[in-house]
Amino acid sequence: MEITTKDENYINTLEMIIETSFDGIYVTDGDANTILINKSYERITGLKREELMGRNMAELVNNGTMSEVTSFWVLQNKRAKTVYQSFKSGKSALVTSTPFFDENGEIKMIVTNVRDITELKELQEKENQRKDESIKYKGIIEELKLQLASDEYIIAEDENMLNLLLLAKRVARVDTTILIMGESGSGKELFAKYIYNNSLRKNKPFIKINCGAIPENLIESEFFGYAEGSFTGAVKGGKMGIFEAANNGTLLLDEIGELPLNMQVKLLRVLQDGKFEKVGSNDTIKVDVRIIASTNRNLEGMVEKGLFREDLFYRLNVVQLKVIPLRERKSSIIPLAEYFLKVYNEKYNMEKTVSKEAMKYLYEYSWPGNVRELRNLIEMLVVTSVDDTINKTNLPAHIARDDYEKYETSNDGKGHMPKLSDALEKLEKDMIFKAYEKYGNVRGAAKELGIDPSTFVRKRKKYL
């Protein structure tokens, strides 16, 4: 079909317009000869204007320049057509060819619009992959939950926690030493029990000892026991230590960072040789114990400062599991709260619920005491709230922040003093946490406050 001067003017105007389009534009005349291409078409398809201009689409298909064209279909059927198409540039596009007719009803021009949907397609693929992985993760996590003992729980609503569980399950079947790192109350003991329950030693003893709660002069006798008459006050017949009691089973050394240096040497020998002597005895005892150690302290930093033996650290740190604090896995807060609510409703034969407003405050709180703090709070709310619905007014002031310090200023401008018992309890809690934050360990914090370590541990647990 012959292109007139009027057509050429129209094409020139059209060319100026379509160059501003982000979509690719490809225009042929009624005989499928290429008459117009914009830069976006070159960008999307990877084809160059000089390869295409003036050439018939049949020729471009025959020589392999194009693999599929909608223009031929439009010429035959005289209506628009849309297809998905991929190009050698690696991009995917939505291609729409539309016919324009003259006064005689003949096709005068075909305009093909090429819209780049590569990113959209990639996003869709990622979303589909995410959904598939979500289904896979949910299936795996349910299987993992079923493997826990009936009195245990686990909530994993994010990929990081799930991967940690999968790693714990893999290493549970071998007797390697495991170091569990994480903040106080984050669930380190739960992971230790999970490993034990999935190990080959699950029918053997599981013993836990808190290294920070034992007076320093009694640690050796607690670990290894003592022979009869070894010191004043010794029990007749002597005493078995935790290593001997845990023989063939699993021993959890909690708060391992609190262990004095002189005991670290003796612990290292047991880990290396599986041998020790009771206090006051020269007889060597051989044991087979799987060790899991846990701590909320930075052991590597302690090694650098000479507070923890490097050889013991590397002996313990064969496999390291780092439990994520609750504030960094917020998706677990509400499921955990609902779980604990169910547990304590059943325990105390109640039917308490938590309002949406109260749940919002639980979600937004930072939980410095992690899962343990949340569990203790829910139990307290279940047993102390009068109504069946737990509301914002039932929450402690430090969680329901906008109620905090209400006693300082009331609507009439007069101050409301708190109860003395409440103020003293808040002061004690603040001092406990500040001392622990300052020293990073039980002994240093207890010494600062002038109390013994076991009292400090008991009081700290009270507020977690």
C-alpha positions, 0 to 999 in steps of 0.5 A, a space after each residue: 500500500 502506497 504511503 502518501 505525503 499526508 501519511 508521511 507527515 502523520 508518521 513524522 508526528 507520530 514518531 515524535 510522540 511515541 519516542 516519549 513512550 516507555 513502552 516499545 512501539 513497532 509500526 508497519 504499513 498494511 503490507 507488514 513493512 516496518 515504518 516506525 520503531 521507538 528506542 524503547 522497542 530496541 531496549 526491550 527486544 534487543 533488536 536494532 532499528 537499522 536491522 528492521 526499518 523498511 523490511 517486511 516482517 515476513 523477511 524478518 521471520 524467515 531470516 530468524 530476526 524475529 521468532 513470532 509476530 502478531 502482525 500477520 495474525 492481525 492482517 488475516 483476522 483484522 482485529 487486535 491480538 495480545 500475546 506474551 513474548 520473550 526476547 533475546 534481550 532476556 526480557 519478557 513483554 506483553 505484546 499487543 498488535 492493533 490494526 488501523 483502517 482506511 475509509 475502505 475498511 482496509 488495514 492501513 497500519 498496524 501498531 504493536 505495543 510492547 510492554 516490559 513485564 520482566 520485573 512483574 514476572 520476576 516478582 510473581 515468580 518470587 511470590 509463587 516461590 515464597 508461597 511454596 516455601 511457606 507451605 514447605 516451612 509450615 509442614 516442616 515446622 509442624 513435624 518439628 513441633 510434634 517431635 517435642 516432648 508433650 510438656 514443651 512448646 515451640 513457636 517458629 513463625 520466621 525462616 531464621 528460627 526454622 533454619 535454627 530448628 533444622 540445624 538443631 535437629 541435624 546435629 542432635 543425632 551426633 554426639 558433638 558438643 554444642 554451644 547455644 548462645 542467646 539472651 536470657 529467657 530466649 529459649 536456650 534450655 528449650 533448644 537443649 531439650 529439643 536436641 536431647 529429645 531428638 538424640 540417640 541418648 533421649 532415653 538416658 539422663 538429661 541433667 542441667 546445672 546453672 554454673 552461675 548459681 553455685 558458690 565458687 567453693 562448691 563448684 568442683 564438688 557439684 561437678 565431680 562429687 566428693 569422697 567420704 571424709 574429704 572435708 568437714 560436713 561431707 555426707 557419709 559415703 561421699 556424693 556423686 557429681 553431675 558428670 557421674 549422674 549424667 553418664 551415658 546421657 546429656 549434660 546442659 551446662 547453663 551460664 557456662 560463661 560464669 565458670 571460674 578459670 580454675 574450673 575451666 581447666 578441669 572441665 576441659 580435661 573431662 571434655 577431652 579425656 572423659 575422666 575426672 577424680 572426685 574431691 578427696 579421691 585419687 581414683 579416676 572415674 571415666 564417663 561418656 557424657 554429651 555436653 551442651 553448653 549455653 550462655 548469654 555472654 560474649 565468650 569470644 570477648 571474654 577470651 580476648 580479655 583473658 576471662 575465658 580459656 581459648 582452648 575450652 571455648 573452641 572445645 565447646 564451640 564445635 557447633 554454635 546455635 544462636 537463639 534469636 531474641 523475641 524482639 527480633 522475631 515479632 511474628 512469634 509474639 502473638 502466637 506465643 501469647 496465645 499459646 501461653 494463654 491456652 496453657 494457663 487457661 487449662 492449668 487454672 481451669 479458666 477461659 480468659 481472652 486477651 483484647 486486640 488492644 492489649 495484644 497490640 501493646 504486647 506486640 509493640 513491647 521490646 521483651 528484654 526478658 524474652 519468651 520467659 518474660 512473656 510466659 510469666 506475664 501471661 500467667 500473671 494476667 490469667 490468675 489476677 485479672 478479674 474479668 474474662 477479657 484481659 484489657 490494656 488496663 490489666 497490663 503492667 505500666 511499663 508495657 502499656 506505655 501511655 499509662 506509665 507515670 499516670 500517678 505523676 500528673 492527673 487531670 486536676 493537676 495533682 500528683 498521685 503517689 504509687 504504693 510504697 510496695 510497688 515503688 520498692 519493687 520497681 526500684 529493685 527490678 531496675 537495680 537488678 537489670 542495671 547491675 547485670 547490664 553493667 557487668 554482664 555476669 551474675 557474680 559481678 552484678 551480685 557483688 555490686 549489689 551486696 548480695 550473694 549470686 544465688 539470691 541475685 539469680 532468684 531475684 532476676 528470675 522473678 522479674 524476667 
